[in-house]
Amino acid sequence: MAADITKNLYVYCWVSFCVLFMFTKLAKSDNYIVHMDISAMPKAFSNQHTWYLATLSSVSAKSKAETNPTISFSKLIYTYNHVIQGFSASLTPAELESLKNSPGYVSSVKDRVVKVDTTHSFEFLGLNSGTGAWPVSSFGKDVIVGVIDTGVWPESESFNDNGMSDVPSRWKGECESGTQFNSSLCNKKLIGARFFNKGLIAHISNITISMNSTRDTEGHGTHTSTTVAGTYVKDASYFGYAPGTARGMAPMARVAMYKALWEEGAYTTDIIAAIDQAITDGVDVLSMSLGLDGVELYEDPIAIATFAAIEKNIFVSTSAGNEGPDVETLHNGTPWVITVAAGTMDRDFGATLLLGNKVSINGLAQYPGNFTSTEFPIVFMDTCSNKTELSKIKQKIIVCQDPGKEDSLNDQFNNIQAAGNIAAVFITNSSSVDVFAQSPFPAIFLVQKDGDTVVDFIKSNTDPKASIVFKKTILGIKPSPRVTSYTSRGPSYSCPLVLKPDIMAPGDSVLAAWPPNVAAARVNQDLVFTNFNLLSGTSMACPHVSGIAALLKAVYPNWSPAAIRSALMTTSDQIDNTGSPIKDIGGNLRPADPLAMGAGHVNPNRALNPGLIYDATVQDYVDLLCGLNFTQQQIKTITKTSSNNCSNPSLDLNYPSFIAFFNDRGAKPNSTTVVEFGRTVTNVGDGSFTYKANVTPINGLKVTVEPDTLVFKTKYEKKSYKLSIEGPKQLHKAVLFGYLTWEDSGKEHVVTSPIVATSYKIEK
């Protein structure tokens, strides 16, 4: 009898455990960002935080009563003060459903992982100490730039505060202590350091944060923040490449780091908490080299959070992403931020191959190690596909011919690395050669013409020899800039009727500060370390624009974010240093279209004096949201208010660019349509000006501007015009583009806007 009872009890306990285990699995909690209507908060609550706690407690109680009273999953992660009216919490499916019936609930979105979009650039941009944007802006003095990234290495010389005045009294931020990070590490340059990982911790149970502080363990944040506003550091270089004095775009601006990207993961709950705190602290500019793909504006926590920043007159700079050269890959297509594409500079890093006949050939290389200048035998191994033969060759320089097939250069590179040859010469026309240039073994990359010279030398000599000298820095490269192949392209998924990206900035091989304990490269099997690193990506382009925006903010502190964006866009360059249209590496070196580079390449000195600006208010953005046929609940999610004025809905935002879609696939042959845009420009020049419109001819389209002359009598006077594009209902080409320029009679100002007509159809 006792045995039966014991057996039955065992079975009962086992079944109970299984049920409990199954419930735990089925009721797995997830992180959600929850939008609430603050007007529904009962008067009994003194603040939002206590209301949210009470709401979650009620939801949790209901859920437990319906399921298992011994299990509770609810946990408040953050209460947000600016970016949204609401909070983030860990919720089971049952709790989420219960929450939706709570008073004040507006909407919710699941937490998501974000993508990180991973010297000489100031000279290339024309910044100099004598004239232009630097001296006029006092080098960005006292502008506060908040950077949301992987943290910072505060001991870097790029954060020294020599010559800087006291921290502005308006600053409300602080320097948080944490693992290997003391608050005393901040100074007059690095004035704020905070970290956010509650969302990450809620996502991953029993997680151990490797560095629970603002200290950077990855390098990305140190690099981007010093690109924005690093101070002067002499004798900076990447293992001898790019030698000189390093500095950021706004050397006298202040930096506040908000660490929300971690080695263990990066989630929107933490990122918008960082934005929320940056708004409270009082930043002037926000720089974010990260983003989400394929998300509607009302479901994009970053877009929603940056709307709150714009309301506080904070300029927000974001990266376009690194998913190019395919179209429709861009993220951060948000209409109220600036979206930055990546371009090259007029600088290359390389090596010189010296043949035995004294002929020298320059190629690309970023090998970080030391290499002897001794001559070695050199041998041509065709496509370098025979691994067995390669492994037999010792103490010889191997020459490989890239056949130009998909991944063929990658295969050759891996074969040579596995074989352990002393050095390699790769002959290739691949547009992705920069990916391989930072090689862990001695390697030089030659274009086909120079490669042919090497192969001819080898074949015509019985004992051919050569030597290689690395760590060459070549300036004045032409043509430049060019659009990189990896930079993501428009149209934007979230708001295709606003042309994105907005602008291009240097993003290729950018030198900036780096944590000395984070490996920067590899030499054979050994990791190597440095205080400065060369990185590429729109992550590097974004902080260039953030810093330049800080310069403009210093000169025009009362300008809106839209006004600063307009000044940057309408004064940008469409012509390279050879006097030809900027080319697109990802487009087989054809002239770059605005879906790749936006309005053009940023020109800081011209942006100081734009002549005319296209301004936009918060209400203008609301009109756009209304025009997009968003529901009142969706608009409320973004604007945080129920009193949205939708009396004038419009898809035609007052933006310094134009994009028209001619994609009616059911249109009759030869049928045409007209797309019209209305724009208002403000004269920000001193005095009276008469501007005349000019449109570059676009084959297959008729573009007209009415009126084509604008007369301004006073500063800040506004004038409006209409631009019309007539073309086929179904365009037979993917993209046609041109430019509208307004030039004043004294030729002091040329205000340029890109015009795009496309047959792309955004599928949602």
C-alpha positions in Angstrom: 0.0 0.0 0.0 2.8 2.4 1.0 4.6 1.5 -2.2 1.6 2.3 -4.3 1.1 5.6 -2.6 4.8 6.4 -3.2 4.5 5.4 -6.8 1.4 7.4 -7.3 3.0 10.4 -5.6 6.0 10.1 -7.8 3.9 9.9 -10.9 1.8 12.9 -9.8 5.0 15.0 -9.0 6.5 14.0 -12.4 3.4 15.0 -14.3 3.1 18.2 -12.3 6.7 19.0 -13.1 6.2 18.3 -16.8 3.1 20.5 -16.9 5.0 23.3 -15.1 7.9 22.8 -17.5 5.7 22.8 -20.5 3.9 25.9 -19.3 7.2 27.7 -18.7 8.2 26.8 -22.2 4.9 27.9 -23.7 4.7 31.0 -21.6 8.2 32.3 -22.4 8.4 36.0 -21.8 9.7 38.5 -24.4 10.6 42.2 -24.1 8.1 44.7 -25.4 8.1 48.5 -25.8 4.6 49.6 -24.7 3.1 53.0 -25.7 0.6 54.4 -23.2 -1.8 57.4 -23.2 -0.7 59.6 -20.3 -4.0 61.3 -20.2 -5.6 58.1 -19.0 -3.4 57.9 -15.9 -5.6 58.0 -12.8 -5.1 61.0 -10.5 -4.2 58.7 -7.6 -0.7 58.2 -9.2 1.9 60.8 -8.6 4.0 59.9 -11.7 4.0 57.7 -14.8 6.5 55.2 -13.2 4.2 54.2 -10.4 1.2 53.9 -12.8 3.2 51.6 -15.1 4.2 49.5 -12.1 0.6 49.2 -10.9 -0.5 48.4 -14.5 2.0 45.6 -14.8 1.2 44.3 -11.3 -2.5 44.1 -12.3 -1.6 42.4 -15.6 0.6 39.9 -13.9 -2.0 39.1 -11.2 -4.6 38.4 -13.9 -2.3 36.2 -15.8 -1.3 34.2 -12.8 -4.8 33.7 -11.7 -5.6 32.2 -15.2 -2.5 30.0 -15.4 -0.3 29.2 -12.4 -0.2 31.4 -9.4 3.4 30.3 -8.6 4.8 31.8 -11.8 5.4 35.4 -12.5 7.2 36.8 -15.5 6.4 40.5 -15.6 9.3 42.9 -15.1 9.5 46.6 -15.8 12.7 47.3 -17.7 12.6 51.0 -18.4 10.2 53.9 -17.9 10.7 56.4 -20.7 10.3 60.2 -20.2 10.8 61.7 -23.7 11.1 59.2 -26.5 7.7 57.6 -25.9 5.0 57.8 -23.4 5.3 54.4 -22.0 7.7 51.7 -20.8 9.4 48.5 -21.7 8.7 45.2 -19.9 9.2 41.5 -20.1 5.8 39.9 -20.8 4.4 36.5 -21.5 1.9 36.3 -24.4 -1.0 36.1 -21.8 0.3 39.2 -20.0 0.6 41.1 -23.3 -3.0 40.2 -24.2 -4.2 41.3 -20.8 -2.2 44.5 -21.0 -3.9 45.4 -24.3 -7.2 45.7 -22.3 -5.6 48.0 -19.6 -6.7 51.7 -19.4 -4.3 53.9 -21.4 -2.8 51.2 -23.6 -2.0 52.5 -27.1 0.3 50.0 -28.8 3.3 47.7 -28.3 6.2 46.4 -30.4 8.5 43.5 -29.6 12.1 44.4 -28.8 14.4 43.9 -31.7 18.1 43.5 -32.4 19.8 46.4 -34.2 22.5 46.4 -36.8 25.8 48.3 -36.3 27.1 49.8 -39.5 30.5 49.1 -39.4 43.6 61.8 -40.0 43.1 62.8 -43.5 39.3 63.2 -43.9 39.2 66.7 -42.5 41.6 67.9 -45.2 39.7 66.1 -47.9 36.6 67.9 -46.8 38.3 71.2 -47.0 38.5 72.0 -43.3 41.4 74.1 -42.3 42.4 76.3 -39.4 42.6 79.5 -41.5 39.3 79.9 -43.2 35.8 78.4 -43.4 33.8 76.3 -41.0 36.4 75.6 -38.4 37.4 79.1 -37.4 33.9 80.5 -38.0 32.4 77.9 -35.6 35.3 78.1 -33.2 35.9 74.4 -34.1 32.4 73.5 -32.7 33.1 75.0 -29.3 30.6 74.0 -26.6 28.3 72.0 -28.9 27.4 68.7 -27.1 27.3 65.6 -29.2 25.7 62.5 -27.8 27.0 59.2 -29.4 25.0 56.0 -28.9 27.4 53.2 -29.5 29.6 50.5 -27.8 31.2 52.8 -25.3 34.5 54.7 -25.1 38.1 54.3 -24.1 38.4 57.5 -22.0 42.2 57.3 -21.7 42.7 57.9 -25.4 44.6 61.0 -26.3 41.8 61.9 -28.6 39.8 62.8 -25.5 42.4 65.1 -23.9 40.8 68.4 -22.9 43.8 70.6 -23.4 42.7 74.2 -24.0 39.0 73.5 -23.4 36.9 75.8 -21.3 34.6 74.7 -18.5 31.7 72.3 -19.2 28.6 74.4 -20.3 26.4 75.0 -17.3 23.3 73.8 -19.2 24.7 70.2 -19.2 22.7 67.9 -17.0 24.5 64.7 -17.8 27.0 62.7 -15.7 29.8 60.2 -15.8 28.6 56.9 -14.4 31.0 54.6 -12.6 31.1 50.9 -13.4 33.5 48.0 -14.1 37.0 49.5 -14.8 35.4 52.9 -15.3 35.6 55.6 -12.6 33.6 58.9 -12.9 36.9 60.8 -12.7 37.8 59.5 -16.2 35.5 62.2 -17.7 36.9 65.6 -18.4 36.1 68.8 -20.3 36.1 66.9 -23.6 34.4 63.6 -22.5 31.7 65.2 -20.4 29.2 62.3 -20.1 29.3 58.5 -20.0 26.3 56.3 -19.3 25.4 52.7 -20.0 22.2 50.8 -20.7 21.7 47.1 -20.7 18.5 46.3 -18.8 16.8 45.2 -22.0 19.8 42.9 -22.9 19.8 41.4 -19.4 16.0 40.8 -19.6 16.5 39.0 -22.9 19.2 36.6 -21.9 18.8 34.8 -18.6 21.9 34.3 -16.5 23.9 36.6 -18.8 27.3 37.8 -17.6 28.1 41.3 -18.9 31.8 41.2 -19.7 32.3 45.0 -19.0 29.4 46.4 -17.1 30.3 50.1 -17.7 30.8 52.6 -20.5 34.2 51.3 -21.2 34.5 50.1 -24.8 35.5 46.5 -25.4 34.8 46.5 -29.2 36.3 49.7 -30.5 33.4 50.9 -32.6 32.2 53.6 -30.1 35.7 54.9 -29.5 36.2 55.2 -33.3 32.9 56.9 -34.1 33.0 59.4 -31.1 36.6 60.6 -31.9 35.6 60.9 -35.6 32.9 63.3 -34.5 34.9 65.4 -32.0 38.3 63.9 -31.3 40.9 66.5 -30.2 44.4 66.9 -31.8 46.8 63.9 -31.5 50.2 64.1 -33.2 52.0 61.2 -34.8 48.8 59.1 -35.1 48.8 56.2 -37.6 47.6 52.7 -38.2 50.9 50.7 -38.0 52.6 53.4 -40.1 49.7 53.9 -42.6 47.9 57.3 -42.6 50.6 59.1 -40.5 49.9 62.6 -39.2 47.9 64.6 -36.6 44.5 63.0 -36.0 41.4 65.1 -35.1 37.7 64.9 -35.4 35.3 67.0 -37.4 34.5 69.3 -34.4 37.7 69.3 -32.3 36.3 71.7 -29.7 32.9 70.1 -29.3 32.0 68.0 -26.2 31.3 64.3 -26.3 28.8 62.3 -24.2 28.8 58.5 -24.7 25.7 56.4 -24.2 26.7 52.8 -24.3 23.7 50.7 -25.5 25.5 48.3 -27.9 27.2 45.4 -26.2 29.4 42.4 -27.3 26.5 40.3 -25.9 23.9 42.0 -28.0 22.1 45.3 -28.9 18.4 45.8 -28.4 16.0 48.7 -29.1 14.8 48.9 -25.4 18.3 49.9 -24.4 18.9 52.2 -27.4 15.8 54.3 -26.9 16.5 54.4 -23.1 19.9 55.9 -24.2 18.2 58.4 -26.5 15.7 59.3 -23.7 18.6 60.0 -21.3 20.5 62.0 -23.9 17.5 64.3 -24.4 17.3 64.8 -20.6 21.0 65.5 -20.4 20.8 68.2 -23.0 22.8 67.1 -26.1 22.7 69.3 -29.2 23.5 66.5 -31.7 22.9 62.8 -31.7 25.1 60.4 -33.7 23.9 56.9 -34.2 25.7 54.4 -36.5 23.1 51.7 -36.2 19.6 50.9 -37.5 16.7 48.6 -38.1 15.7 47.1 -41.5 12.3 46.9 -43.1 10.2 48.5 -40.3 7.3 50.9 -40.6 7.8 54.3 -38.9 5.2 53.6 -36.3 6.8 50.2 -35.4 10.4 51.5 -35.4 11.4 52.5 -31.9 14.4 54.4 -33.1 12.3 56.5 -35.5 9.8 57.2 -32.8 12.5 58.1 -30.3 14.3 60.4 -32.7 11.0 62.2 -33.3 11.1 63.2 -29.6 14.7 64.4 -30.2 13.6 66.6 -33.1 10.9 68.1 -31.0 13.7 69.2 -28.6 15.6 70.8 -31.5 18.3 68.0 -31.4 19.9 67.2 -34.8 20.0 63.5 -35.4 22.6 61.9 -37.7 22.2 58.2 -38.7 24.0 55.7 -41.0 22.4 54.3 -44.2 23.6 50.7 -43.7 26.1 48.5 -45.3 23.9 46.3 -47.5 24.7 47.8 -50.9 25.0 47.9 -53.8 21.4 46.5 -54.0 18.6 49.0 -54.0 15.9 49.2 -51.3 18.4 48.1 -48.6 18.7 51.4 -46.7 17.6 51.7 -43.1 17.0 54.9 -41.2 14.8 56.2 -44.0 13.1 58.4 -41.3 12.1 61.8 -42.6 13.2 63.8 -39.6 16.8 62.5 -39.4 19.7 62.8 -41.8 20.7 59.6 -43.4 24.4 59.3 -44.4 25.9 57.2 -47.2 29.6 56.3 -47.4 32.1 57.5 -50.0 35.8 57.1 -50.6 38.6 59.7 -50.0 41.5 60.8 -52.2 43.8 58.6 -50.1 44.9 55.1 -50.7 47.1 52.8 -48.6 49.4 50.5 -50.4 52.8 48.9 -51.1 55.3 49.0 -53.9 56.3 45.9 -55.7 59.9 46.4 -57.0 60.7 44.0 -59.8 64.2 42.7 -60.5 64.4 44.9 -63.7 64.0 48.0 -61.4 60.4 48.6 -62.5 58.3 49.6 -59.5 54.5 49.1 -59.3 52.2 50.5 -56.7 49.2 48.6 -55.4 46.7 48.5 -52.6 47.8 47.0 -49.3 47.2 47.4 -45.5 49.4 44.6 -44.2 50.1 45.8 -40.6 53.2 43.8 -40.0 56.9 44.4 -40.8 58.2 42.8 -43.9 61.8 42.6 -45.2 62.8 44.5 -48.3 64.9 41.6 -49.4 64.4 40.2 -52.9 62.6 36.9 -53.2 61.9 34.7 -56.2 58.5 35.5 -57.7 56.3 32.9 -59.4 53.0 33.1 -61.3 50.5 30.5 -60.2 47.6 31.4 -62.5 44.3 31.3 -60.5 46.0 29.9 -57.3 43.4 27.2 -57.1 45.8 24.3 -56.6 46.2 24.1 -52.8 48.7 21.2 -53.0 51.0 23.0 -55.3 50.8 26.3 -53.3 51.7 24.5 -50.1 54.9 23.2 -51.8 56.2 26.7 -52.6 58.4 28.2 -49.9 60.3 31.5 -49.8 58.7 32.8 -53.0 56.3 35.6 -53.8 53.1 34.1 -55.3 51.3 35.9 -58.1 47.6 35.1 -58.5 45.3 36.1 -61.4 41.7 36.6 -60.3 39.3 35.1 -62.9 36.6 37.5 -61.9 34.1 35.0 -60.8 31.9 35.3 -57.7 34.0 34.7 -54.6 37.1 33.9 -56.7 39.3 36.5 -55.0 38.1 35.3 -51.6 39.0 31.7 -52.6 42.5 32.7 -53.7 43.0 34.7 -50.6 42.1 31.8 -48.4 44.2 29.4 -50.4 47.3 31.6 -50.0 46.7 32.1 -46.3 46.3 28.3 -45.8 49.5 27.6 -47.8 51.6 29.9 -45.7 53.5 31.5 -48.6 55.9 34.3 -47.8 53.9 37.0 -49.7 51.3 37.3 -52.5 50.4 39.5 -55.4 46.7 39.5 -56.4 45.8 40.7 -59.9 42.1 41.7 -59.7 39.6 44.3 -60.8 37.2 43.3 -58.0 35.3 46.3 -56.5 35.6 44.6 -53.1 39.4 44.5 -52.9 39.4 46.9 -49.9 37.9 44.0 -47.8 41.1 42.0 -48.4 43.6 44.8 -48.2 44.0 44.6 -44.4 45.5 41.1 -44.9 47.1 39.1 -42.1 49.9 38.0 -44.4 52.0 40.2 -46.8 49.8 40.9 -49.8 49.5 43.5 -52.5 46.6 44.0 -54.9 47.2 45.2 -58.4 44.8 46.3 -61.2 44.9 44.2 -64.4 47.2 46.6 -66.4 49.9 46.5 -63.7 49.4 42.8 -63.2 50.1 42.1 -66.8 53.4 43.9 -66.4 54.3 41.6 -63.5 53.3 38.4 -65.4 55.3 39.5 -68.5 58.3 40.1 -66.3 58.0 36.6 -64.7 57.6 34.9 -68.1 60.5 36.7 -69.8 63.1 35.9 -67.1 64.7 32.7 -66.1 65.2 33.7 -62.5 62.6 36.5 -61.7 62.9 38.2 -58.4 61.1 41.0 -56.6 60.7 42.8 -53.3 57.8 44.5 -51.6 57.8 47.7 -49.5 54.6 48.1 -47.4 53.1 51.0 -45.4 52.7 53.5 -48.2 50.2 56.3 -47.9 49.2 57.9 -51.2 47.3 61.2 -51.3 45.6 63.0 -54.2 44.0 59.8 -55.6 41.8 60.6 -58.7 38.9 60.3 -59.2 37.5 60.9 -55.7 35.2 60.8 -53.9 33.4 57.7 -55.2 30.4 56.0 -53.8 31.4 52.8 -52.0 29.9 49.5 -53.2 28.7 48.5 -49.7 26.7 51.6 -48.8 23.0 50.8 -48.7 20.7 52.3 -51.4 17.2 53.8 -51.4 14.3 54.1 -51.9 13.5 53.9 -48.2 11.1 51.1 -47.0 9.6 53.1 -44.2 8.9 56.3 -46.2 9.7 56.0 -49.9 8.2 59.3 -50.8 11.1 61.1 -49.1 14.4 60.6 -51.0 17.0 58.8 -49.0 19.9 58.7 -48.3 20.4 62.4 -47.8 24.1 62.9 -48.2 27.4 61.2 -48.6 30.5 61.5 -46.4 33.9 59.8 -46.0 33.4 56.2 -44.9 36.3 54.2 -46.4 39.5 53.6 -44.3 38.8 56.3 -41.8 41.5 56.7 -39.1 40.3 57.3 -35.5 41.1 56.3 -32.0 41.0 52.7 -30.8 41.2 50.9 -27.5 44.8 49.7 -27.1 43.7 46.3 -25.6 41.3 45.5 -28.5 43.0 43.7 -31.4 43.0 45.9 -34.5 44.4 43.3 -36.9 46.2 40.0 -37.2 49.7 39.2 -38.5 49.7 35.6 -39.4 48.2 34.0 -36.2 49.2 36.8 -33.9 46.8 39.6 -32.8 48.2 43.1 -33.0 47.2 46.3 -31.2 47.3 50.0 -31.8 45.9 53.3 -30.5 44.4 54.2 -33.9 42.5 52.0 -36.4 41.3 52.2 -40.0 37.6 51.2 -40.3 35.2 51.4 -43.2 31.4 51.6 -43.3 28.5 54.0 -43.1 29.2 53.8 -39.4 32.3 55.9 -40.2 30.4 58.3 -42.6 27.7 59.1 -40.1 30.0 60.7 -37.4 31.6 62.9 -40.1 28.2 64.5 -40.7 27.4 64.6 -36.9 30.6 66.6 -36.4 30.0 68.9 -39.3 26.4 69.5 -38.0 28.0 70.5 -34.7 30.0 73.1 -36.5 26.8 74.5 -38.0 25.1 74.3 -34.7 27.8 76.4 -33.2 27.3 79.1 -35.8 23.5 78.9 -36.0 22.4 77.7 -32.6 18.7 78.6 -33.3 18.4 76.7 -36.6 16.1 73.8 -36.6 17.4 70.3 -37.4 15.7 70.5 -40.8 17.5 73.8 -41.6 20.9 72.3 -40.8 20.1 69.2 -42.9 19.0 71.5 -45.7 22.2 73.5 -45.6 24.3 70.3 -45.7 22.3 68.8 -48.6 21.9 71.8 -50.9 25.6 72.8 -50.7 27.0 69.3 -51.3 29.2 68.3 -54.2 28.1 66.2 -57.2 31.4 66.6 -59.0 34.6 64.7 -58.1 38.2 66.1 -58.1 38.5 65.5 -61.8 35.6 67.8 -62.6 33.4 64.8 -63.6 30.2 63.5 -62.0 30.9 61.4 -58.9 31.1 57.7 -59.8 29.5 54.6 -58.1 31.9 51.7 -57.4 28.9 49.5 -56.9 27.3 50.6 -60.2 30.3 49.7 -62.4 31.7 53.2 -62.1 28.7 54.9 -63.7 27.7 58.3 -62.5 26.2 57.9 -59.0 22.5 58.5 -58.7 20.9 60.1 -55.6 19.5 56.7 -54.4 23.2 55.8 -53.7 24.7 59.1 -52.6 21.8 61.4 -51.7 22.2 65.1 -52.6 26.0 64.7 -53.0 29.2 64.7 -51.0 29.2 66.9 -47.9 31.0 70.2 -48.2 31.4 71.8 -44.7 32.6 75.2 -45.8 29.9 75.8 -48.4 27.3 74.6 -45.9 28.1 77.7 -43.7 26.5 79.9 -46.3 23.7 78.0 -48.0 21.7 81.0 -49.2 18.3 79.3 -49.0 17.1 76.6 -46.7 14.1 74.2 -46.8 12.8 74.2 -43.3 10.3 71.8 -41.7 8.4 71.9 -38.5 7.0 69.2 -36.3 3.6 69.9 -37.7 5.0 69.3 -41.2 6.0 65.8 -40.2 2.6 65.3 -38.7 1.0 66.3 -42.0 3.2 63.7 -43.7 2.1 61.0 -41.2 -1.5 61.9 -41.9 -0.9 61.9 -45.6 0.6 58.3 -45.3 -2.9 57.2 -44.1 -1.6 56.1 -40.7 -4.3 55.6 -38.2 -4.7 58.0 -35.3 -3.3 55.3 -33.0 -0.3 54.9 -35.2 0.3 58.6 -35.4 -0.2 58.9 -31.7 2.5 56.2 -31.2 5.0 58.5 -32.9 3.9 61.9 -31.6 2.8 60.9 -28.1 -0.3 63.0 -28.3 -4.0 62.4 -29.2 -4.4 66.0 -30.5 -2.8 65.5 -33.8 -3.9 68.1 -36.4 -4.6 66.2 -39.7 -6.6 69.0 -41.3 -3.8 69.4 -44.0 -2.5 65.9 -44.8 0.3 65.9 -47.3 2.7 63.5 -48.8 4.8 66.4 -50.0 7.2 67.3 -47.2 9.2 70.5 -47.6 12.4 68.6 -48.3 15.5 69.6 -50.2 15.1 66.7 -52.7 12.5 65.1 -54.9 11.5 61.6 -55.7 8.7 60.5 -58.1 7.4 57.0 -58.7 6.4 56.1 -62.3 5.5 52.4 -61.7 2.0 51.9 -63.0 2.5 48.4 -64.4 -1.0 48.3 -65.8 -0.7 51.6 -67.7 -1.5 51.8 -71.4 1.5 52.3 -73.8 2.6 55.9 -74.2 0.2 57.1 -71.4 1.7 59.9 -69.2 1.2 61.4 -65.8 2.4 64.5 -63.9 3.8 64.5 -60.4 3.8 67.8 -58.7 5.8 69.1 -55.7 5.4 72.3 -53.7 8.4 73.8 -51.8 9.0 76.8 -49.6 12.5 78.2 -49.2 13.7 80.7 -46.7 16.4 83.3 -47.5 19.1 83.1 -44.8 21.6 85.3 -46.7 22.2 88.8 -45.5 20.5 91.3 -47.8 18.3 91.0 -50.9 18.8 88.3 -53.6 17.2 87.2 -56.9 17.4 83.5 -57.6 17.0 81.8 -61.0 16.0 78.2 -61.4 17.9 75.8 -63.7 17.0 72.1 -64.2 19.5 69.6 -65.8 17.8 67.9 -68.8 16.5 64.4 -67.9 15.9 62.2 -70.9 12.3 61.0 -71.2 11.0 63.5 -68.6 9.7 67.1 -68.7 10.6 69.0 -65.6 9.2 72.5 -65.0 9.6 75.0 -62.2 7.0 77.7 -61.5 7.9 80.5 -60.9 11.5 80.1 -62.1 12.6 83.3 -60.5 12.5 84.1 -56.7 13.1 87.6 -55.4 13.9 88.1 -51.8 14.1 91.6 -50.3 15.0 90.7 -46.7 16.6 88.0 -44.6 14.3 85.2 -43.5 11.8 86.0 -46.2 10.0 82.9 -47.5 9.0 82.2 -51.1 7.3 79.2 -52.6 7.5 77.4 -56.0 6.1 74.3 -57.7 8.1 71.6 -59.5 6.4 69.3 -61.9 7.7 66.1 -63.5 5.8 64.8 -66.5 6.7 61.3 -67.7 5.3 57.9 -68.7 3.1 56.2 -66.1 5.4 53.2 -66.4 9.0 54.3 -66.6 11.1 52.0 -68.8 14.3 52.6 -66.8 14.8 51.9 -63.1 16.2 55.3 -62.3 16.4 58.7 -64.1 17.8 61.7 -62.2 18.9 65.2 -62.5 19.3 68.4 -60.4 17.4 71.6 -59.7 19.7 74.5 -58.9 18.7 78.0 -57.6 21.5 80.4 -58.3 21.5 84.0 -57.2 22.4 86.8 -59.6 25.6 87.5 -57.9 26.6 83.9 -58.0 27.3 83.8 -54.3 24.9 80.9 -53.6 24.1 77.8 -55.6 21.3 75.8 -54.0 21.1 72.3 -55.4 18.4 69.6 -55.0 18.4 66.1 -56.5 15.5 65.0 -58.7 14.8 61.2 -59.0 12.2 59.4 -61.1 12.0 55.7 -60.6 10.0 52.6 -61.6 10.8 50.8 -58.3 7.8 49.6 -56.4 8.3 49.2 -52.7 6.7 45.9 -51.7 5.4 45.7 -48.2 
